[in-house]
């Protein structure tokens, strides 16, 4: 396989990766949207989700350690920075 063949193979791999990355990003955004809607429903019904990890995040938020709370929330849930910040701010307001 010559240089041209290797270049073509590299382009195919790159295009496949870019396509997969785009689909994963869209799936992440859809999941985050569904989670926000579920949070709203739970809040409207007055149901609180009790997860031990989130209790630790809530404790950090109560202690005024917002940045650490956001980092911990992201670590536990795998969400993005904005979603974690919004969730921690909701915890603070309760």
Buried (B, 14 or more C-beta within 10 A) or exposed (E): EEEEEEEEEEEEEEEEEEEEEEEEEEEBEEEBEEBBEEBEEEEEEEEEEEEEEBEBBBEBBEEEBBEBBBBBBBEBBEBEEEBBBBBBEEBEEE
